[in-house]
Amino acid sequence: MKLPTRVAATAAALLLAGLTATACAPQTTDGKATTDEKSGTLRVWLFQEVSNKPKEQAVEQAVTAFEQRNKGAKVEVEYIPVETRAQRVKAAFNDPESAPDLIEYGNTDTAGYVKDGGLADISAEFAAWDEAKDTDATARQSVTVGGKVYGAPFFVGIRALYYRTDVFRELGLTAPRTQAELVETARKIRKARPELYGIAVGGAYTYGAMPFVWAAGGELATAQGDSYKAAINGPDALKGITTYTSLFGDDNCPAAKCAQMGGNATVTAFASGKAGMAIGGDFSHAAVEAGTVKGKYAVVPLPGTTPGSIAPAFAGGNNIGVLKSSPRRTLAVDLLKSLTGKETQGRLFDAMGFLPTYTDTRAAAARRQPFVKPFTDTLAAGAKFVPASPGWGQIDASLVLPTMFQEIVSGRKDVKAAADDAAKKMDAAFAPAG
């Protein structure tokens, strides 16, 4: 497949750029560039999606608008795997001279990236940007650390339950109204249609598992002063973990195949017709529409533990930030506005189903496309967030929770032992340095 002209070159070329950068890049102090060049090439790292072409096209339009405004500037975009972002970004922070100018990052990464000194404080530019005043409060919070703004929200990510209307009709099933019904329905599908997963689940799908913990009344961690204490091994959290891990097995999603799956893999399984249900995001809509299940699925909020309740979803989403090491800060901020502005977010919604972070843009999007209702209903029911701690980045990158789930579904540890081990690792990450 021919890549877009602005997608960056191969890893070998990037390595060469890294080896030669020291000869021409400006010197930095604590990772901060000492120049602000008004021309040249800006490099951008964005996340690779399950179905990436629509995203590339929306980004291309934003890049074109930027280049028309800034005649001496060019942009190269590279799409990187979400799963390896931690290593890539850490390397960029440690080697500013070969780092990109802008990065897309998950909102859970903000505090850690700020602590690492990688992101530029753009508080002044954000405050002066007219469009920013319509950013919703949760999205604004996701780029704010210590009262300073370190990027711009890119989209809001909320997950809900996708299900096959043709399979449900064939088997006389209705959308589950509780998590107990969800488990039962998944097993019925698998028994009647053994070629399908009842519901595609993943041992590495942290954000698909969290609603089960929260719906049971559990927490990932609780605030204690300026830090956090792990609560993943609390009695209510254990109930939610037990429910989620009960979905791994030959009667639904065999552990041998599903233990290693992440969110993208579960959505791919559903979109390709291999599952009766899946937990997917608003941002998964384009991939599902491009799959074999197009026209044969519906979406409802993921149920809670009582009939009619909605499980708290992770208040996800991504941001775009300027690296402190960028030698073209002014241009980088202008490009950030193109990539995260209302026009681009509207296009990304139409192309990918990404929910805009601007209240007015999101309201207009919902009027255009009714498919977002289950996601906005979930958001309105009360979404939750991960601990706002730099330690969370370490927990996420170290795969603490996926390891816990995989230990359980493989039978290596029982729920309590695996959760206790995860809690110890989390507490170590939350502990202040030194």
Secondary structure, DSSP 8 states (H G I E B T S, - for coil): ----TTB---HHHHHHHHHHGGGTS--EETTEES---SSEEEEEEEE--SS-HHHHHHHHHHHHHHHHH-TTEEEEEEEE-GGGHHHHHHHHHH-GGG--SEEEEEGGGHHHHHHTT-B---HHHHHH-GGGGGB-HHHHHTTEETTEE-SEEEEEE-EEEEEEHHHHHHHT----SSHHHHHHHHHHHHHH-TTSBSSB--TT-HHHHHHHHHHTT--SEEEETTEEEE-TTSHHHHHHHHHHHTTBSTTSB-HHHHTT--HHHHHHHHHTT-BSEEEEEGGGHHHHHTSTTTTSEEEE--B-SSTT-B---B-EEEEEEEBTT-S-HHHHHHHHHHHHSHHHHHHHHHHH--B-SBHHHHHHHHHH-GGGHHHHHHHHHH-B----SHHHHHHHHTTHHHHHHHHHHTTSS-HHHHHHHHHHHHHHHHS---
